[in-house]
Structure formats: C-alpha cells, structure tokens
Amino acid sequence: IMSEILNHMAKDHGFNMGLPDNIVYVGEFLTMLKKKLDNLQCLYCEKVFRDKNTLKDHMRKKQHRRINAKNKEYDQFYVINYLELGKTWEEVQSEDDREMTDDQDDDWSDWQDHPVCAVCLFCDYQSETTDKLYSHMKDFHGFDLQKLKTNLGLGFYRQVKLINFIRREIYQCRCYGCQEKFSSKADVFKHVDKAKHIMKLPDISVWDQPQYYFPTYENDALLCTLSDDEAESDNTDQDKDVPVISEDISNLRVLKQSSVLNQLLKSKSTAGNWDL
C-alpha cells in the first residue's frame, strides 16, 4: 500500500518524496504534508497562499512539487538519517561506502584500532572518554546517568534500553519524560529545560521493551560505555578516562541486520492503513 501511494503521487501528480524503501513512518509523513497543504502552504519554500489554485500554480511554475531536503523537519522520515549518529544525511551520502568482503586480500598488518567518540544524548558534543562524556551531560544538561542507574537499580541491559529509548524519542521530536510531541528537536530541548523533565522518565514499562535492545543509530558508541555494578566493583580504579573502543568490524553486518533500521522497515511493510 505504501509503495502504491508514493508511486501514484510521483506518477500522477509529479510529486516525488523519494524511494519507498528509503522512507519510514509514512503515515505521519503524509499527515504532516496534508496539514501543510490544507493550510495552503508550499511544501518546498513554506510560503502561505490565499487559495488552493494559487498554491497549485506556484508549486507547478516554481517546480516546488517536492520536499526541501534542507528542511530538518523531514529528516525523521528518511532511513539515511538513522545511519550514523552525529552526521547529517549530506555527510553520510558524501562518504565513500566501501563494503567489507570475506575474500579481501588487503594487508592489515599495520592496521591499528583507534578510539571512537561517543555522542551526547542532547547535543553534538563528542568525547573519547567515559568520564568526560558523563560529566558533560551532567554539568551542561543536568542529566545524571549514574544517578538514574543507582536509583533505579539498572543493570547493563536496562541501561541499553533506556539509552536507545531516549535516543529514539528525541529523534522523533518527542519528550521522553512526558511523550509530548514537538515540531523540532530544538523545541523538545526547550520544553525539557522549562518543564524540568531532564531527569523525568515514564513508567518503566514504557521503555523496558525488547524493541529497545536495538540501537537507534548504527554503532552508537555511548552503548559501549555502559557497565554493570558488578563489573565496576572489580575495576574501580580503572574506570577513569576509559577510551570508547569501536565494535569489531567483522560484526558490522550482524549489527546492521539487527539495527533499528531493519525494525523500522519491517514494521512499515506490515502496516495496513495510512492516515491521509
């Protein structure tokens, strides 16, 4: 159904949203576009017109029957924006995507593993060490992950679910504390700060779900910084400035297969109805 709708819009109306396989949350996407058109707003330049005919003429003459790729409001609906945390779709697209093959004969003798940066939950700050990242989130945003871990008695797997849940909610422009929806991430952060929801979590049943075992972003290095209390007690003096090490590249395909991207694509293919 999704493919038929998008192909119909492209073929019969000259409005191309992109390839169906590259789009997620189609129902929400179409609802957003319909609301803009009902408000007589051009989907590309965002200008508002006095009537529907004027809007149609404008979009036809200006070739505005398309989505503005620079409008961040639409990023949540395209798979490419879930590929790498801390990178825009332009950066991901410009990279040379070289696939690793089992039969590679390259000489890896001089290859060295380098620490990768984990990205803050609430901004673009990155750090190679655990302490610096956690201190940043606590000092600049008021989010104390260690305090939540202690107060809620979170083991490793529940920490993973919590991080993935917060990542998912923020990317979908929703407050993770109260689930209120906003039009942009900036508005989410303003709300979280004003309502003091930075340390507010919904009932544990909301985020303690199997779906949050899967990372919202490929290779989210923040997940590599998590640990159990038992492990910490054995390594108390070794925890400071621990570098964040990237995953073994040999498991990259497995990670991709189990990532949220595939979960999103599977869920959209089984959905039967779309809001128009």
PyMOL commands that set and color helices and strands:
alter all, ss='L'
color gray80, all
select helices_A, chain A and resi 2-13+20-22+26-38+52-61+72-77+79-82+89-94+130-141+145-152+156-171+185-194+204-207+210-213+221-225+229-234+236-238+249-258+260-270
alter helices_A, ss='H'
color red, helices_A
select strands_A, chain A and resi 118-119+126-127
alter strands_A, ss='S'
color yellow, strands_A
deselect
rebuild
show_as cartoon
